[in-house]
């Protein structure tokens, strides 16, 4: 089984420029989900929304082509894809000739789907959308909608996940709120590099104490965890401590290596958010 320590993260790397699907390094989601008490039947729906900013290949005459790529990895997939391996995989297209963008898109979908379900039956494919260069200026930029928790003036002294900071008012009428923060940070569990992000929490249920929620989000500052694991932990902690009737957690992380990763988890069926980057991405 692939484990993070065996990936290319933090290691000297030879950059391959001929297409090679073997560069992808899927990591099983199950060990970290087991820590959270999650089984094969998940309490949430959602996906990991990736944006790849560095994809290039050669057309049949050898002329370079470029595109942005939106990638949607379903959260029910058995594996996440380690980000440096995805960067290396995309880099392997750079001196390879393809018939057209449609062929590139089909290959990406096939290989990423295989990696996301490595060794298991494929239940849903990875979504892949290529944005050609002549449409780059149509890519929007927008910050999270909602009430910013960052407006609160408070003291913080806890920088490892502290779910005990979460509380809600259960003896009053339920409320519907969308709360955001740009103060989120966690760290790569292999390299220790900081991962900066923005968080949007939407819920209906007992009103969540906003100061406690902000302190809780800040408590991830020295935590080591992949983006996907952090969002699932936040979802589970809020679910357990605050008992909302409905809950969604969406994080947009700043890019590294030409990639950003944006996990979304929701307790109820809804359309995935549009993969729209924010200013820091």
Phi, psi and omega in degrees: 000135177292133174236154185306324183295341179266001180281179179278357182302130176072010182244150174302142190225137169271129183268114181277135181244017173238134187316127182209101181292341181292348179289339180293137184234088178285145179237128181300136177282338193298321181300314179290326177291326177297323177300326180273002180078021181267142177246195181295332177270105187276148178273009181217163171245172176141197183196166170257117182262115181254149166235127177251123185259356188230068175243128177213148177211178179252140174280177184302338179264005177088008180276131180296142174238150177227155178200154164272155180228128169261126183239132180240110180258115182299139185291340179281354178298151185285341184227147162265166182249120182299134194292321180293324178295325177292320176300315180295319178299312179297323178296334182289350177280346198297325179243028178251137180270133177232155182298313182194180181296328179297323178293318177300313180300316181296320180292317178301313181299316182297311185288321179291324177295317178299317181294320182293335181243025188315117177081001180234158176298138179284122179261331177203141186278159173286134178276138180224126177230122178266134177251111182289162186300326182286356176246008182302322185286357175267356179286117185281165175227130184203139175277162179300136169282150177134178180273124184283124173289340185292348178290342185286133177263106185214163177269141179230133179218012181238123185234025167228146190312125185229082182298340179295347176286343183277134174205159179218162180266105188265356182254019177233171180298143179294155180233164175241123183220153170236116186241142184227160172207142174256010187263010186283139172210137169227189185222146177300129182288349181257309184266341184079001180292142180289143175244114183265142182204169172242147185235138171235125180241120178245135181206161169229126181155199177306138185295128180277135176295117188289322179297317178295322179295317179295317177299321179298313180298320179294334183293351175279001191303325179250013182279140177258116180189145175295155183309310184299318180294321180298315182295320179292326176292318177300314179303310184294320181294315179295318179302314184286319187274325187253344175052053175290154176284326176224145182207136168223144178232128183227126178237137173241116182263148176294153186285152170218135180063030179078017181224139165240150183236131188223088183283142177229128178228136184220144179277352181224152181296130177198163177295144175296147175296152174294142181279077182251122185286156173259178191299325184283348182270000000 
